[in-house]
Amino acid sequence: MKTITAKEFDEKFDNGEDITEYLDFLNAIKLKNVKRLKIS
């Protein structure tokens, strides 16, 4: 997983760029309150 600032992430997301390299899916799944992780 690469590190990126929130502003850079938002700009990439808004531009429709691939942001999966900046996401930490493993830790997202481990969170107690996550009932469903929808990846489209």
N, C-alpha and C positions, 0 to 999 in steps of 0.2 A: 504494500500500500504506500503510495506517495503522499507527501505532506503538501498541503496547499492552504492558502488563507481563505477565509469565508468569502471575501470579496471576489477573489479569483475563481472560486468554485461557482459562485452565483453567476459570474460573467460567462463561464464555460457552459453552465446549465442553460442559461438564457439564450446562448448562441447555438444550442442544440449539439454541442460537442459531446464526445464520449467521456463520461465522468466516472465510469466504473473503476478505473485504476485508483481513484481517490476515496472510494467507499470501503468501509470495513464491515463486510457482511457477517463475518464470523462473530464479532462482538455484538452486532445488532441482534443476532439470533439468540444470544445468551442472555439478553436483558430480561429481567423477570416479567415486566409488564407488557412485553411484546406478545400479542396473541396471533398476529398474522403478519408476515413480511411479504408484501406484494412487489414483485420485480417484473416490470413489463419491458 
